[in-house]
Amino acid sequence: MIFAIIPYMKIGIDTFGCDHARSGLGSYVFSFVSNLGEYEKSFELFGSELDRFAYTSGKNIPFVPAAVNDNLSAERLWHFTGIAKFLQKQKYDAVLYPAPEKVLPVSFKTTGIAVVNSILSNQVEGRKDWTQKLQIKRGLYKVHHIIAASQYIKNDLVKHGIDQDKIDVVYNGIDHKLFFQPMNLDSDYVDVKPFSIKRPYFVYGSRLSGPEKKHVELIKGFSLFKQQTGAPHRLVISGDGPYASEVHKAAFQSPFASDIFLTGFFPREGFAQLYSGSSGCVFPSVCEGVGLPVLEAMATGVPVACSNAGALPEITGGNAVLFDSDDISQIASSLSKIVLDNAFTEGLVHKSVEWTRKFEWETTVKQTFDVAQRVCQSQIK
């Protein structure tokens, strides 16, 4: 098939639903926009006025505000009823929707591409909010194309009846200027403003969004590790969210509560230092379609122990200690493996750093642009 050539494309990026850059979805948009490079002139952001500088500060990419109240219900309604006229006014050739599990139209006059960074099953099964189910499922069926951030996500979408030919897998990248292996770390403390964290410690950086993140199981597994080994390690949990009270309760009830440090919201720019100063990253979440924090930790040269569920086995490529997040003893033994088997850990770190070199944001941008151009060309009659 011969496609018409599009000499210039104008692609909109929808920032609604991305939590004003304070979540994984927001981090995706921020990193994507930060690495547009030669494609910068082809993109434009739109969303809440609050997002005007959240993703574009110091960059030339334009931002167009949409007059929508700052709450999910209003944003979802606008995507049902008001977005089509807005998109036509902006004259976009295509629009990227990075948060389709939160906001997504259910019909498309402008070419739409959903960027799926989460597992559809987790978003629709068991939910009582029928409007969100309708938005996700009908929107993904109707959207012109889908970019899945992992093969696991693609398989999950196909399982829900979406044509596999409508889906491309494009992996997220890593900011290698931020996440890299430091030369040496001799200090007994890691100073990341406003915290000074005593080493040694394990770190889990993830939003405290619900039980599927397995913070409570990790705390129990860490407590068992401490009981079995008597090791001096602490557990640092970084993140905030609606499940915070349950996590705090579990930490308080642990016999090793004094060794568990919950930072609350942690600035993204501090994670590289937090990871690199740790004895390892432990990531028990069972709902990850991407697992980008795991890759970022691997890039800083620390061993990773993570769940054997979701996309994490695919993303880590056999370069992490995998465990069943519902098995407390497996979590404890994984932490022990990292601490006690030095030869194993050194080999794991070496392979991990090499593995992460293939994940580049510049590649993500190029592949995404190529998909958008191909989809737009296919729409030209």
Residue pairs with C-beta under 8 A, 6 or more apart in sequence:
3 374
3 377
3 378
3 380
4 377
4 380
5 377
6 93
6 373
6 376
6 377
6 380
8 42
9 42
9 93
9 94
9 369
9 372
9 373
9 376
10 42
10 44
10 90
10 91
10 92
10 93
11 42
11 43
11 44
11 92
11 93
11 94
11 95
11 96
11 369
11 372
12 43
12 44
12 45
12 46
12 87
12 90
12 92
12 94
12 95
12 96
12 110
13 29
13 32
13 33
13 43
13 44
13 45
13 46
13 95
13 96
13 98
14 46
14 47
14 95
14 96
14 97
14 98
14 99
14 103
15 29
15 45
15 46
15 47
15 48
15 51
15 54
15 55
15 98
16 47
16 48
16 66
16 68
16 75
16 78
16 79
16 99
16 102
16 103
17 25
17 72
17 75
17 98
17 99
17 101
17 102
17 103
18 25
18 26
18 28
18 29
18 47
18 51
18 98
18 99
19 25
19 26
20 26
20 48
20 50
20 51
20 54
21 27
21 29
21 30
21 51
21 54
21 55
22 265
23 207
24 117
24 207
24 290
24 292
25 98
25 99
25 102
25 117
26 54
26 55
27 268
27 292
28 98
28 115
28 117
28 172
28 292
29 45
29 55
29 98
30 54
30 55
30 268
31 172
31 173
31 175
31 361
32 98
32 361
32 364
32 365
32 368
33 43
33 45
33 55
33 56
33 59
33 61
34 59
34 175
34 361
35 173
35 361
35 362
35 364
35 365
36 43
36 59
36 61
36 365
37 362
37 365
39 365
39 366
39 369
40 59
40 60
40 61
42 369
43 61
44 61
44 62
44 63
44 64
44 90
44 92
45 51
45 55
45 56
45 61
45 62
45 63
45 64
46 63
46 64
46 65
46 66
46 86
46 90
47 63
47 65
47 66
48 65
48 66
48 68
48 70
48 75
49 65
50 70
51 63
51 65
52 63
52 65
55 61
55 63
56 62
56 63
64 90
66 78
66 82
66 86
68 74
68 75
68 78
68 82
69 75
72 102
72 103
75 102
75 103
76 102
76 103
76 131
76 132
76 135
79 103
79 104
79 105
79 135
80 105
80 106
80 135
83 105
84 105
84 107
84 109
84 110
87 95
87 109
87 110
88 109
88 110
92 110
92 111
93 110
93 111
93 372
93 376
94 110
94 111
94 112
94 113
94 144
94 372
94 375
94 376
95 110
95 111
95 112
95 113
96 113
96 115
96 147
96 368
96 372
97 103
97 104
97 105
97 112
97 113
97 114
97 115
97 143
98 115
98 117
100 114
100 115
100 116
100 136
100 139
100 140
100 143
101 116
101 118
101 120
101 123
101 136
103 135
104 114
104 135
104 136
104 139
104 140
104 143
105 112
105 139
105 142
105 143
106 134
106 135
106 138
106 139
106 142
107 142
108 142
108 143
108 144
111 144
111 145
111 372
111 375
111 376
111 379
112 143
112 144
112 145
113 143
113 144
113 145
113 146
113 147
113 371
113 372
113 375
114 139
114 140
114 143
114 145
114 146
114 147
115 146
115 147
115 149
115 368
116 140
116 146
116 147
116 148
116 149
116 153
116 157
116 289
117 149
117 153
117 172
117 289
117 290
118 153
118 287
118 289
118 290
119 152
119 153
119 156
119 287
119 288
119 289
119 310
119 311
120 136
120 140
120 153
120 156
120 157
120 160
121 156
121 159
121 160
122 212
122 287
123 132
123 136
124 132
124 133
124 136
124 137
124 160
127 133
137 160
140 146
140 157
140 162
141 161
141 162
144 375
144 379
145 166
145 167
145 168
145 371
145 375
146 157
146 162
146 166
146 167
146 168
147 167
147 168
147 169
147 170
147 368
147 371
148 154
148 157
148 167
148 168
148 169
148 170
148 289
149 169
149 170
149 171
149 172
149 289
149 290
149 311
150 169
150 171
150 289
150 290
150 311
150 314
150 315
151 169
151 311
151 314
152 289
152 310
152 311
152 314
153 169
153 289
153 290
153 311
154 164
154 167
154 169
156 289
157 167
158 164
158 167
168 367
168 371
170 364
170 367
170 368
170 371
171 359
171 363
171 364
172 290
172 292
172 295
172 359
172 361
172 364
173 359
173 360
173 361
173 362
173 363
173 364
174 292
174 295
174 296
174 299
174 356
174 359
174 360
174 361
175 296
175 361
176 299
176 356
176 357
176 360
178 269
178 272
179 271
179 272
179 275
179 296
179 297
179 299
179 300
179 356
180 272
180 299
180 300
180 301
181 276
181 299
181 300
181 301
181 353
182 276
182 300
182 301
185 276
185 277
187 199
187 277
188 198
188 199
189 196
189 197
189 198
189 199
190 196
190 197
190 199
190 273
190 274
190 277
190 278
191 197
192 266
192 270
192 273
192 274
193 270
195 263
197 234
197 236
197 261
197 274
197 277
198 234
199 277
199 278
199 279
200 231
200 232
200 233
200 234
200 278
200 279
201 233
201 234
201 235
201 236
201 261
201 277
201 278
201 279
202 222
202 233
202 234
202 235
202 236
202 278
202 279
202 280
202 281
202 282
202 335
203 235
203 236
203 237
203 238
203 274
203 275
203 278
203 280
203 281
203 282
203 297
204 215
204 218
204 235
204 236
204 237
204 238
204 281
204 282
204 283
204 284
205 237
205 238
205 239
205 266
205 271
205 274
205 275
205 281
205 293
206 213
206 215
206 238
206 239
206 283
206 285
206 293
207 213
207 239
207 240
207 241
208 215
208 237
208 239
208 240
208 241
208 242
208 243
208 244
208 247
209 241
209 242
209 243
210 241
210 242
210 243
211 243
211 246
212 285
212 286
212 287
213 243
213 284
213 285
213 287
214 284
214 285
214 286
214 307
214 325
214 326
215 237
215 243
215 246
215 247
215 250
215 284
216 246
216 247
216 250
217 284
217 325
217 326
217 328
217 331
218 235
218 237
218 282
218 284
218 325
218 331
219 235
219 247
219 250
219 251
219 254
219 260
220 250
220 254
220 328
220 331
221 284
221 328
221 329
221 330
221 331
221 332
221 335
222 235
222 254
222 256
222 260
222 282
222 331
222 332
222 335
223 254
223 255
223 256
224 328
224 329
224 331
224 332
225 231
225 233
225 331
225 332
225 335
225 336
226 233
226 256
226 259
227 255
227 256
228 332
228 336
229 336
229 339
229 340
231 339
233 259
233 279
233 335
233 339
234 259
234 260
234 261
235 259
235 260
235 261
235 282
236 261
236 263
236 274
236 278
237 247
237 251
237 260
237 261
237 262
237 263
238 262
238 263
238 264
238 266
238 271
238 274
239 263
239 264
239 265
239 266
240 264
240 265
244 262
244 264
247 262
248 262
251 257
251 260
251 262
254 260
266 274
271 293
271 296
272 296
272 300
275 281
275 296
275 297
275 300
275 302
276 300
276 301
276 302
278 297
278 302
279 302
279 303
279 338
279 339
280 302
280 303
280 304
280 305
280 335
280 338
280 339
280 345
281 293
281 294
281 297
281 298
281 302
281 303
281 304
281 305
281 306
282 304
282 305
282 306
282 331
282 334
282 335
283 291
283 293
283 294
283 297
283 304
283 305
283 306
283 307
283 312
284 306
284 307
284 323
284 325
284 331
285 291
285 306
285 307
285 310
285 312
285 325
286 307
286 309
286 310
286 325
287 309
287 310
288 294
288 307
288 309
288 310
288 311
288 312
288 315
289 310
289 311
290 311
290 315
291 306
291 310
291 311
291 312
291 315
291 316
294 304
294 306
294 312
294 315
294 316
294 320
295 315
295 316
295 356
295 359
297 304
298 304
298 316
298 319
298 320
298 352
298 353
298 355
298 356
299 352
299 353
299 356
301 349
301 352
301 353
302 349
303 320
303 321
303 338
303 345
303 348
303 349
303 352
304 316
304 319
304 320
304 321
304 352
305 320
305 321
305 322
305 323
305 331
305 334
305 335
305 337
305 338
306 312
306 316
306 320
306 321
306 322
306 323
307 322
307 323
307 324
307 325
308 322
308 323
308 324
308 325
309 325
312 320
312 322
313 322
316 322
316 352
316 355
317 355
319 348
319 351
319 352
319 355
320 348
320 352
321 334
321 337
321 338
321 348
322 334
323 330
323 331
323 333
323 334
324 330
325 331
337 344
337 345
338 345
